[in-house]
Amino acid sequence: MDIYVSQLFTGLSVGSVLLLIALGLTFTFGQMGVINLAHGELIMAGAYTAYVIGEGLGAVSLLVALPAAFVLAGTMGLVLERVLVRRLYGRPLDTLLVTWGVSLVLQQVARDIFGAPNVNVTKPSWLDGGLAAFGTTLPYTRLFIIALVAAAVSGIWIYQARSTQGRRMRAVVQNRQLAACTGINTGRVDQRTFFIGSGLAGAAGVALTLLGPIGPSLGTNYIVDAFLVVVAGGLGQIRGAVLAAIGLGVLAAFVEFQTQASLAKVAVFVAVVALLQFRPQGLVALRSRALT
């Protein structure tokens, strides 16, 4: 029984990281139709931000690294959108190829600066140990990740539901042309969405430093799983992303415990394919005001 509780907790923490990564993707993919393969390298940028800051600030490094990584990754995403992606709206295959090229460039830049081998990021001492509960020990690092993701999801939900800018984002996701007709500057909304989505990827990179070593290819290991969460959850849907991320994270944790990591990946693919056979629109469908 203790083993199952431990695996359930591991699955929740893995699902939490996937959710943080997928939130940015679901906004950019759902709102702009952009398949941003450079999203993984924004995760890497956030992780290396924690690595650099952790070298000098010690116990408070994590708390400083989170906003710094959010701003850095958000700015990188904003520059990417302004310089390249905005010229390719409506051409998803082109955005895929261009952002893939950008991801390769960013990986090489990271190798030139930090070297090819993975590095460990020193975690704060206040995250050592764990909480004894349900007959097992829940590591503080994973509890911190779950709390971080819960705070991020709550913040995004409040932003979308309560702020003017958030309501404009929802309007553009539901129907871009109709939103533009009402006077909403859709280009400005796209910039803001890209900044927030990229910033969340940077925060996810900081969270990943608590789970293991980081390297130039860190984002590549998570980007496919994050896209699966987006597709299974439904485009632009926070509730769907939460359900899909937790479900796939727990499934992968249990299958990997019983077999091996590669079979866990296969199980996740099979589960997503099976889901899409019955619900092609994902777990939560987008409610649109479009007439067609």
Solvent accessible surface area in square Angstrom, and as a share of the most:
residue,aa,sasa,rsa
1,M,172,0.77
2,D,70,0.36
3,I,89,0.45
4,Y,112,0.43
5,V,29,0.16
6,S,36,0.23
7,Q,31,0.14
8,L,81,0.40
9,F,18,0.08
10,T,35,0.20
11,G,0,0.00
12,L,59,0.29
13,S,0,0.00
14,V,46,0.26
15,G,0,0.00
16,S,11,0.07
17,V,1,0.00
18,L,12,0.06
19,L,8,0.04
20,L,1,0.00
21,I,0,0.00
22,A,0,0.00
23,L,0,0.00
24,G,0,0.00
25,L,0,0.00
26,T,0,0.00
27,F,1,0.00
28,T,2,0.01
29,F,44,0.18
30,G,18,0.17
31,Q,11,0.05
32,M,15,0.07
33,G,30,0.29
34,V,1,0.00
35,I,38,0.19
36,N,1,0.00
37,L,43,0.21
38,A,0,0.00
39,H,1,0.01
40,G,1,0.01
41,E,3,0.02
42,L,3,0.01
43,I,0,0.00
44,M,9,0.04
45,A,13,0.10
46,G,0,0.00
47,A,0,0.00
48,Y,8,0.03
49,T,17,0.10
50,A,5,0.04
51,Y,50,0.19
52,V,83,0.48
53,I,31,0.16
54,G,16,0.16
55,E,126,0.56
56,G,66,0.63
57,L,85,0.43
58,G,43,0.41
59,A,55,0.42
60,V,78,0.45
61,S,6,0.04
62,L,8,0.04
63,L,101,0.50
64,V,62,0.35
65,A,1,0.01
66,L,25,0.12
67,P,74,0.47
68,A,35,0.27
69,A,0,0.00
70,F,58,0.24
71,V,84,0.48
72,L,81,0.40
73,A,0,0.00
74,G,0,0.00
75,T,61,0.35
76,M,52,0.23
77,G,0,0.00
78,L,53,0.26
79,V,82,0.47
80,L,15,0.07
81,E,0,0.00
82,R,79,0.29
83,V,79,0.45
84,L,64,0.32
85,V,0,0.00
86,R,103,0.38
87,R,149,0.54
88,L,21,0.10
89,Y,69,0.26
90,G,71,0.68
91,R,121,0.44
92,P,65,0.41
93,L,119,0.59
94,D,44,0.23
95,T,2,0.01
96,L,52,0.26
97,L,95,0.47
98,V,48,0.28
99,T,0,0.00
100,W,131,0.46
101,G,30,0.29
102,V,31,0.18
103,S,5,0.03
104,L,85,0.42
105,V,93,0.53
106,L,38,0.19
107,Q,19,0.09
108,Q,89,0.40
109,V,69,0.39
110,A,6,0.04
111,R,85,0.31
112,D,106,0.55
113,I,116,0.59
114,F,63,0.26
115,G,25,0.24
116,A,65,0.51
117,P,99,0.62
118,N,95,0.48
119,V,32,0.19
120,N,113,0.58
121,V,24,0.14
122,T,110,0.64
123,K,84,0.36
124,P,6,0.04
125,S,82,0.53
126,W,112,0.39
127,L,6,0.03
128,D,75,0.39
129,G,58,0.56
130,G,23,0.22
131,L,86,0.43
132,A,86,0.67
133,A,27,0.21
134,F,155,0.65
135,G,60,0.57
136,T,26,0.15
137,T,81,0.47
138,L,15,0.08
139,P,49,0.31
140,Y,80,0.31
141,T,12,0.07
142,R,53,0.19
143,L,54,0.27
144,F,41,0.17
145,I,0,0.00
146,I,49,0.25
147,A,61,0.47
148,L,32,0.16
149,V,6,0.03
150,A,57,0.44
151,A,66,0.51
152,A,21,0.16
153,V,26,0.15
154,S,58,0.37
155,G,38,0.37
156,I,15,0.08
157,W,136,0.48
158,I,92,0.46
159,Y,49,0.19
160,Q,20,0.09
161,A,29,0.22
162,R,169,0.62
163,S,35,0.22
164,T,70,0.41
165,Q,58,0.26
166,G,0,0.00
167,R,117,0.43
168,R,96,0.35
169,M,4,0.02
170,R,100,0.36
171,A,33,0.26
172,V,2,0.01
173,V,18,0.10
174,Q,55,0.25
175,N,26,0.13
176,R,67,0.25
177,Q,129,0.57
178,L,84,0.42
179,A,4,0.03
180,A,51,0.39
181,C,111,0.66
182,T,98,0.57
183,G,67,0.64
184,I,32,0.16
185,N,85,0.44
186,T,24,0.14
187,G,29,0.28
188,R,131,0.48
189,V,4,0.02
190,D,2,0.01
191,Q,41,0.18
192,R,70,0.26
193,T,0,0.00
194,F,0,0.00
195,F,56,0.23
196,I,22,0.11
197,G,0,0.00
198,S,2,0.01
199,G,0,0.00
200,L,10,0.05
201,A,0,0.00
202,G,0,0.00
203,A,11,0.09
204,A,0,0.00
205,G,0,0.00
206,V,0,0.00
207,A,1,0.01
208,L,5,0.03
209,T,8,0.05
210,L,19,0.09
211,L,57,0.28
212,G,28,0.27
213,P,73,0.46
214,I,1,0.00
215,G,2,0.02
216,P,5,0.03
217,S,48,0.31
218,L,16,0.08
219,G,0,0.00
220,T,71,0.41
221,N,91,0.47
222,Y,52,0.20
223,I,13,0.07
224,V,79,0.45
225,D,23,0.12
226,A,0,0.00
227,F,30,0.13
228,L,22,0.11
229,V,0,0.00
230,V,1,0.00
231,V,55,0.31
232,A,2,0.02
233,G,0,0.00
234,G,1,0.01
235,L,72,0.36
236,G,12,0.11
237,Q,32,0.14
238,I,20,0.10
239,R,160,0.58
240,G,0,0.00
241,A,1,0.01
242,V,37,0.21
243,L,95,0.47
244,A,5,0.04
245,A,0,0.00
246,I,66,0.34
247,G,40,0.39
248,L,18,0.09
249,G,1,0.01
250,V,29,0.17
251,L,59,0.29
252,A,22,0.17
253,A,9,0.07
254,F,52,0.22
255,V,33,0.19
256,E,86,0.38
257,F,92,0.38
258,Q,113,0.50
259,T,75,0.44
260,Q,105,0.47
261,A,55,0.43
262,S,67,0.43
263,L,81,0.40
264,A,3,0.02
265,K,90,0.38
266,V,82,0.47
267,A,26,0.20
268,V,10,0.06
269,F,88,0.37
270,V,92,0.53
271,A,36,0.28
272,V,5,0.03
273,V,83,0.48
274,A,47,0.36
275,L,44,0.22
276,L,45,0.22
277,Q,131,0.58
278,F,171,0.71
279,R,91,0.33
280,P,103,0.65
281,Q,83,0.37
282,G,0,0.00
283,L,59,0.29
284,V,17,0.10
285,A,42,0.32
286,L,68,0.34
287,R,204,0.75
288,S,58,0.38
289,R,174,0.63
290,A,48,0.37
291,L,180,0.89
292,T,167,0.97
